[in-house]
Amino acid sequence: MPAPYDLTPDELAGLLRGEPAYRVRQVWDGLHLRVQRPDEMTELPVALRAALSDALSPALAEVACRTADGGDTTKWLWELAGGAQVETVLMRYPDRVTVCVSTQAGCAMACQFCATGQAGFQRHLTQGEIVEQVAAAVRAARPRRLSHVVFMGMGEPLANYDQVWGAVTRLHAEMGLSARHLTLSTVGIVPGIRRLAAETLPVNLAVSLHAANDALRDELVPINRRYPLGVLAEACAAYVAASGRRLSIEWAMIDGVNDREVDAAELVAFARPLGAHVNLIPLNPTPGYAVVGSPAERVRSFRERLQSLGTNATIRVTRGVEIDAACGQLAAGGRTSRVGLARAARAR
């Protein structure tokens, strides 16, 4: 059975063959604008609702769902067709509601300090599997409106470019989400950044940098050996020029590894020419990676040093620590105990 958000309008029309033509728009808008399941589309006849419920099978099967932060953070572990598992995180703030979605089951980037990277790559998600995560978050957020989507969950979005960009355009065109509220994160897939620069939809770009010299970054983020910092900076500059959007740099604070004075100076040398904003991320503990996150005071002093050198920086508020907040931890736990939980403040 097809998944609802993998259908094109033509495929939906085929599924509704024999129904009045306006039914296609009713069902399409029900899925995207009203974010309803077929059995909730009360403008349809009861028999058609039942037929659609039988014909359209959700792509995501809930394995676990937990809340944290007084109910402000909700995290799901989903099982996909074939048994792969991915995570989605809904975060409610006073001024916005954000969902963090996965784009791959597992990840091939092999970043040392990431639970997802340690698990290895299983498969790409389809456009519909990505969009369905957002739909689930929209329903869970009600009566508040979901306003922001960040592609910062399991996987490397730009390594699954076509399906991710298909999801981006559908979220924008069909679900009404502003391009300014859609953020793609990458560890530095330069061809993907160059493709983004040629797109007409000016989404936000966040680069998971974590080190600003090639020797250290080769160790922490192995894709740097293919796309070193100089090449990455050129691609980022082209994206900023083409999109008019401010670049974000993500920097996981690792005790004694990338939180020194020299690290701050190297980061500023990379960020300032790009006009980038730096997000400092307190590192969540990850099994299999012995190094720990920087102490809170060192994170604060690192931010102050960046600011004194002329680079804007903020410290990301960590969400959901009590429910295993690092990317991939829920899926890792789910493979054995079917519990544990996944990411809110991610350091990939």
C-alpha positions, 0 to 999 in steps of 0.5 A: 500500500502506498504511503500518503505523503509519497503520492503525487497529485496524479497518483492520488487522482488515480487512486480516486478514479471514479470519484468527482474531480474535486475529491482529489483537491479535498484529499490533498488539502486534507493531508497537507493543509489540515494534516488529517488522516483519511478517517478524519476527513469528514467532508468525504463520504463515510465509504470513501474515508474507509476506502482511503484508510484501507488504501493508504498505509502510514509510513511511520509505525510508532515504537516509542514516544516520550516527553521531557522538559515539562511536556515541552519536548516530545520524541518519537522512535518510528519503525519504517518499512523493512524494519529500520528505525528513525527519530523525530523530536518536537520542541515547544518554545514560547515563541515557536514550535520546532520539529527536528526530522531525520532524513536517513536511517543511520548515517554514513558520515562516521562522526566519532561523537555521534550515536547515529554515526556509530550505528552506520548507514541503513538506508535513505528516507523517502520524501513521504517518510520525511514529510510524514514526520512533520505531519505527526509533529503538526498534529501533536503540537495542536492547538499551537502551530508548528512553525519551524522544521530543522533537518538535523535528526538522524542522517546527512540531509545533503547525502539524500538530496533529491528526497530531502529537497522534495520534502522541503518543496512540499512543506513549503508549497503544500503545507505553507511553511516559510522557507525562512523557517526551514533549516538544512544541516550538513557536515559539509557535503560540498556538492549538495551545498552547491546544488542548494545555491542554485535552488530558488527557495532560500532555506537556511543552511547550518554547517556542523563544523566542530573543528576549524583546522583540517587535521582535527576536523579530519579526525572528528568529521571524516568527510573533511578528508574529501571536502577540506575547510577551504573547499567548504568555505568557498561553497558556503560563501557561494550559498550565502551570496545566492540565497541572502541567508545567514550561515549558521555554524554548529560547534559541539563543545568537546572538553579539551578537544575543540574548546581551547583559545586556539580553537576559538581563533580558528573558528573566528577565522573561518566564520567571520569572512562568511558572516556566520553565526555560531551555535555552541552545542553542549555535547550530550554523552554518547556511548562509545565516545570517551571524551565528554562535553566541555564544562558549562563555564568553559562553554560560556568563556568560549562564547565570550572569546568568540564575541570578543573576536567579532563573531556572534555566538549563542549557546544552544539550550539542551533539551531532553537530557533525561530521555537520552537527547543525543542523536541516535540514542533512542534508535540505538536503545530501541534495537535492544530494549525498544526504549531510550530516546533520541535527540533534541539538542544534537551534536552530529 
